[in-house]
Amino acid sequence: MKIFLKTEDEISLMRKANQLVGATLAELGKHIQPGVTTLQLDKIAEEFIRDHGATPTFKNFPNPFGGPFPASICTSVNDVVVHGIPSDKVVLKEGDIISIDCGTLLDGYNGDSCYTFAIGEVSPEVRQLLNVTKESLYKGIEQAVAGKHVGDIGAAVQDYCESFGYGVVRELTGHGIGKKMHEAPQIPNYGVRGNGVMLKAGMCIAIEPMITMGERNIWMLPDKWSIVTRDRKPAAHFEHTIAIRKGKAEILSTFEEIENH
């Protein structure tokens, strides 16, 4: 598959789409509390995205295994790694964690980011999982500069998370992003330094560590979307969309509004 390098004008449009994703996640953060259903969060997200002139990219996203995705965000609670479907039957409770993955299409370009929220007080073990997963994202981003390779990103994420005894999911990866939500190249969260596609200025990629507290093995649920840990231990997921530059990557999405509220 062809890798598309983005112009500065295209990166500017992608920055706007990704800033909207950050704002949407921050808006959801205000409503995440015990007693809220994941379907309620989905409705808030869709309304917020459409009110800002964008389309939720995930809605009706095609699935090679089954029907299209029925919602605007992925809401993955506790042992659900990714692609959890919002439901009025999933009610958040104290001590849960929820990974919310969100995508927007604005002026022809995609934004994509994910944040794992804690509901109330979570155990120290779960808090560490969240902290390490988020830190591994930034360690991956540090390697995402022109002249390095995709394997440098994966190795940075893998080495850090495995040093804590966590599992690094292999079957799901980050990806290139632009006019399409998923473009080449794939960005695994594991790898060998110096291996894989060489990174060039103008590439835009989504880096998204999906890290498990226990074994890295996963199942797909019968809904053909939700991916869970086989040992049913919690998993965390953080994602930024970035533009590759010479010297230092530019993070196009943002967690600032989430963490400042």
N, C-alpha and C positions, 0 to 999 in steps of 0.2 A: 504493500500500500504506500501511496505517495505521502510524504510529509510536507505540509504546507508551512512555509515561513510567512509570518505576518508582517505587514507594514506598520509603521507607527500609527497611521490612521486606524488600522484594524485593531491594534492593541488598545487604542483609546476607546473604541467601541466595546471591546471585551472587558475593559476596566469598568465601564458603566454597568454592563450586565452583571459582573461579579460583585460590584459594590451593592447592587440591588439584592443579590443573594445574601450578602452580609446583613443588610438591613432587614430582610425577611426573617433570617434566623434570630436576629436581635428582637424583632417583634414577637416571634414565637416564644423567646425566652421569658417575656413578661407574663406569659400565660401558662408556662410549665409549672404545675404544682399538683399535689395529690388531689385526686378526684376528677381531673381533666381526662377526656378520652383522646386517643390519637386522631380520631375522625374530626373532633373539634379543632385540633391543631391544623389539620389539613385544610379545613374550610377557611380558617384565618389566613393561612399562607396563600391559598389561591386568590382570595379577595385582595390581599395586599399586593401580590405580584401583578394582577390585572389592573388594579387601581394605579399602578405606576407604569402602565403602558406596555407591559411585557406579557409573555405567555409562559406558563409553567411547562418546562420541557418534558418533565417526567410523565405528564398526563397523556395516556394512550401510547406511551413508548412501547415499541414492538418487543415481543419476547419470543426467542426461538423455541422455547419449550411449551408455550401456551398462549393465553390471551394477553392483550396489551395491559400496561400498568394502569390501574383504575383511579389513581389519585395524583395529587400535585407534588407531594413530598414522600420520601421514604421515612417511616418511623420505626426504628429498630430498637426494641426494648430488651435490656438485660442480655440474654444469651442469643438474641437475634443479631447477627453480625451486620448484615445489610439487607436492603430491599424489603423491609417490613411494610406491609400494607396497612394504612390507617383504617381503624375500625371503631365502631361505637362499643364494641365488646372489650377493647383493651383500655383499661382505666389505670392511669398512673398512680403509684402509691409511694409513700415515704421510703427512701432507700433504693428506689429503682434508678437505673440510668437509661437514657434514651438518646440514640444517635439519630439526628435529623439531617438527611441528605436532601439538598435543594438545588434545582436547576432552573435558570430563566433563559428565555430567548428574547433579546431586546435589540431592535434595529438590525436583525439578521445575524447576530453573534450570541454565543452561549456563555453563561456563567454557571459555575458548578462548585459547591463547597459543602462541607459537612462538619457538624460539631456535636460532640457527645455531652449532654447535659446531665447533671446529677439532680435528682428530685429530693429536696430536703437534705438530711444527713445521710451520707453513705458510709460504708465501712472503710477503714483505713486501707484495706487491701484493694478495694474498688477505686478509691481516690488515687492510689498509686498507679493503677492501670491507666486511668485517664491522663494523669500527668505524664507518664512515660510515653504513652501513645502520641500525645500532642507534642512532646519534646522531640520524638523521633521524626515527626513531620518536618520540623524546622531543621533537624540534622540532615534530612534528605534534601531540603531546599538549599542548604549550604553547598551541596555538591552539584546543584543544578545550574552550572555555568558553562558558557561556550568553551568547547575543547575537552570537557569531561564526557563521560559516557553514562548511558542509562544504568549500567551496572553499578556505577559509583553511588547513585541515588539509592538503589535497592540495598546495597551492602551497608550503607550508613544506617538505614532504617532497621535492617535485620540485626546488625551487630549490637545496636543499642538495646533493642527490645529483647533479644535473646539473652543479653547479659543479666536481665531480670528474671529469666526463666519463662518468658511469655512465648506464645505461639504466633508465628507470622503466617497469615493465610496466603496460600500459594495460588489458588484457583481464580482469584479476583485481583485485578490490577488497576492502577491509575492509567491514564490515557492522554493522548493528544486531544486538543479541543480547539474549536474555532466556529466556522459556520455550522459544523455538525457537533453534536455533543461528544461523540466518540470518534476520534481521528487517530491515525498512526502518529507516534509509536505507542505500544503498550509500555506502561511504567510499573514493573513489578516492585514489590516491597522487600525483595530479597535479590541477591545477585553477587557478582564478582567484580571487584574494582577493575576498571579498564575494559570491561566487556560490554557488548551491546552497541546500540546506535550511538554515534557521536552527537553530542548536543551542539546546536548552532544558534547564534543570536537570531531572534525572531520566531523561534519555536515557542508555542504555547502548550503547556501540559498541566494536567491535574495530577497532583501527588496525593495519595490517600492511604496511609497506613491503616490496615484492618488487623487488629491485634487481639489475641485471645488470652485470657488469664491462665488457661490450661493448655490442652493439646491444640494443635493447629487444624485438626480435622473438622470438616464441616458437612452438613446435610442440606439438601433443599427440601422444604416442606411441600405438602401436597398442593398448596396454592400456586406452585411453580415459580414463585418469586422469592419468598422469605428464605434466607440462608441462616442456619443456626449452627452453633458449636455442637459437635457430637457429644461432648461430655457435659453439655448444658451449663458450662461456666460462662461468666460474662465476657463480652467482647466490647472493644471501643473502636471508634472510627473518626478520624479527623481528616479534613481535605482542604487544600488550597489550590486554586488555579494560579499559575505563575507564567510569566514571560521570561524566557532565557535571554540573558544579557552577557556581555563580556564583563567578568569581574564579580558580579553579584546579581542573583535573580531578582526580578520585580514581582512581588506578591500582588496579584490583581484583586483577589477576594480579601475579606477582612473579618477578624474576630473582635475588633476593637469595641464596636457598639454592643456586642453580646456581653463582653467582660466589664464594660463600664456602667452597665445599667444597674 
